[in-house]
Amino acid sequence: MAIASQDNAASFGKVGRTFVYLLLLLFALFYLLPFFIMLVNSVKPLGEITGGNMIALPKEWTFQPWLSAWSTAQIGVEPTGLRPYFWNSISMVVPAVIIATILGALNGYVLTKWRFRGDTIIFGLMLFSCFIPFQIVLIPMARILGLLGISGTTTGLVLVHVVYGIGFATLYFRNYYAAFPTELVRAAQIDGAGFFQIFYRILLPSSGPIAVVCVIWLFTNIWNDFLFGASFASGDAAPMTVALNNLVNSSTGVREYNVHFAGAILAALPTLLVYIVAGRFFVRGLMAGSVKG
């Protein structure tokens, strides 16, 4: 009887797991359906989209919409494409992510291993900055960029995203460094190591997991940002998200949906590649931060 009960329980467990996996697969397919529609329709001629089924596979495959979105689409007045704006986004994201990550790591180091009066208040203020809505800072930030003479430029966008990213980066590294053995830092101080020597030789080599989390989070948010790009950049300095919006809204007469879909995929491709390449490290970093924090 006991053996039969165990067999029944094992069978029931297998059925339950199968049901859960099928349910998760159904949710995944439903979640990926919009991306599938975008991808399929980006390689169709426009006639198949307007006069056919958008979910169906293309009868005639064409990559002309991708070429049009990348280099010959109509944005504004002059014929151009997403290509120059793609490099605008690269030149904005890379320095902003690097600077914010380095400053966040230094802040986390100082707030955990070099305690001083008022450090809790400073950390609370930086944490509070993470919850300030974007809309509140638009006018004062525009004023500051104007005073600095970098309004409407990619450099101005880098400054904006660095300022907004420091709070999150500090939070990540501060929680990660909080459980790091302080005795190692004290021993290094006794041996004569300075501020940056301790950071570079002791803390930084062990910061890989949380650095990956910070870089992926900052990269995704900065690349996908539209509000700051539309508010603080203009013309040739606009990032790719703003150019994509102009591409969709600049169509006259018949809308080229295939070009729009291709442009949307091109705009989302960098963040997708980042998660594909470093997604497993992102999860490991989050788990490491949760255990250490």
BELHULIN-V61535 format. One record per residue. PSI is psi in whole degrees, -180 to 180 (NA if undefined). OMEGA is omega in whole degrees, 0 to 359 (NA if undefined). D_CENTER is the distance of its C-alpha to the mean C-alpha in whole Angstrom. Layout:
BEGIN
psi->[PSI:PSI]
omega->[OMEGA:OMEGA]
d_center->[D_CENTER:D_CENTER]
END
This chain:
BEGIN
psi->[-43:-41:-41:-40:-40:-40:-43:-41:-41:-41:-42:-37:-39:-42:-42:-44:-40:-42:-43:-44:-41:-39:-44:-38:-40:-44:-40:-42:-41:-39:-36:-6:-46:-40:-38:-43:-43:-45:-44:-43:-14:-12:22:151:154:-33:-34:-25:-47:-25:18:-162:125:-22:-21:152:152:140:-34:118:135:140:12:-38:-37:-42:-38:-44:-33:-39:-16:15:157:114:115:-122:-49:143:123:-160:-172:-11:-52:-33:-27:-45:-28:-44:-40:-47:-17:-45:-47:-55:-35:-43:-44:-48:-46:-38:-45:-46:-37:-40:-42:-42:-44:-38:-47:-42:-11:-33:-11:66:145:166:127:5:-34:-38:-43:-43:-39:-39:-39:-37:-37:-32:-22:-20:9:124:146:-39:-28:-32:0:-50:-52:-36:-40:-38:-44:-44:-37:-41:-34:-11:22:21:138:18:163:-34:-40:-40:-37:-46:-44:-47:-31:-46:-43:-24:-18:-40:-47:-43:-40:-41:-46:-52:-33:-46:-34:-42:-14:-34:1:135:115:-24:-34:-40:-43:-41:-40:-37:-41:-36:-2:8:141:-174:-54:-29:-43:-44:-45:-37:-22:-55:-44:-41:-24:8:10:-51:-47:-28:-40:-44:-46:-45:-45:-43:-47:-45:-46:-47:-39:-42:-41:-4:136:-38:-51:-39:-42:-26:-36:2:152:157:-130:-12:1:144:178:-34:-39:-41:-37:-41:-41:-36:-45:-40:-9:-6:135:145:-121:127:131:82:-34:-39:-39:-43:-43:-41:-39:-40:-40:-39:-32:-11:-43:-45:-36:-43:-38:-44:-34:-43:-43:15:-41:-33:-31:-46:-43:-41:-41:-42:-40:-41:-36:-37:-46:-36:NA]
omega->[181:179:179:179:178:178:179:179:179:179:179:178:178:179:179:179:178:179:180:180:178:178:178:177:178:178:180:178:178:180:182:182:178:179:177:179:179:183:182:183:177:179:176:167:184:181:178:180:184:183:182:181:184:181:183:176:183:173:177:182:177:177:178:176:178:178:179:180:184:190:186:180:179:175:183:185:184:177:179:180:181:186:181:180:174:179:172:179:178:181:175:188:187:179:180:180:181:183:181:180:180:180:177:178:178:178:178:178:182:185:180:186:177:185:179:181:179:181:178:179:180:179:177:178:178:176:178:180:180:186:177:179:180:187:184:187:186:183:178:179:177:178:181:179:177:178:180:179:181:178:180:182:176:177:177:178:177:179:180:183:175:180:182:182:183:182:179:180:177:178:180:185:179:178:180:181:184:181:178:184:179:181:178:179:180:179:178:177:178:179:176:179:180:184:184:176:178:181:186:188:185:185:186:179:180:186:183:183:183:176:178:178:182:182:181:181:180:181:182:183:181:181:184:182:176:186:180:179:179:185:190:177:181:176:184:181:183:175:187:180:178:178:178:176:178:179:182:185:182:182:177:182:180:179:180:184:179:176:179:179:179:178:179:179:178:180:182:187:181:180:177:179:179:181:178:183:188:182:182:177:177:179:178:179:177:179:178:178:181:179:183:182:NA]
d_center->[56:53:52:52:50:47:47:47:44:42:43:41:38:38:38:36:33:33:33:30:28:30:28:25:25:26:23:21:23:23:19:19:21:20:18:21:23:20:21:25:25:24:26:29:32:31:35:34:31:33:36:35:33:29:28:31:30:31:35:34:31:30:27:28:26:23:25:26:22:22:25:27:26:27:25:27:31:30:29:26:23:19:20:20:17:15:16:16:12:13:15:13:10:12:14:12:10:13:15:13:13:17:18:16:18:21:21:21:24:26:26:27:29:31:31:33:34:32:29:28:28:26:23:24:24:20:19:21:18:15:17:18:18:16:19:22:21:21:24:25:22:23:27:25:24:27:29:27:28:24:24:22:21:18:19:19:15:15:17:15:12:14:16:13:11:15:15:13:13:17:17:15:17:20:20:20:23:25:27:27:31:32:35:34:33:36:38:36:37:41:41:40:36:34:31:29:31:30:26:26:29:28:25:23:24:23:19:18:16:15:14:12:10:9:8:6:5:5:4:1:4:6:6:7:9:12:15:15:15:18:19:19:19:22:24:23:20:18:14:14:13:16:18:17:19:22:22:22:25:27:28:32:34:33:29:28:26:25:24:22:20:20:18:16:15:15:12:10:11:9:6:9:11:9:9:13:13:12:12:15:14:12:14:17:15:15:19:20:19:20:23:24:23]
END
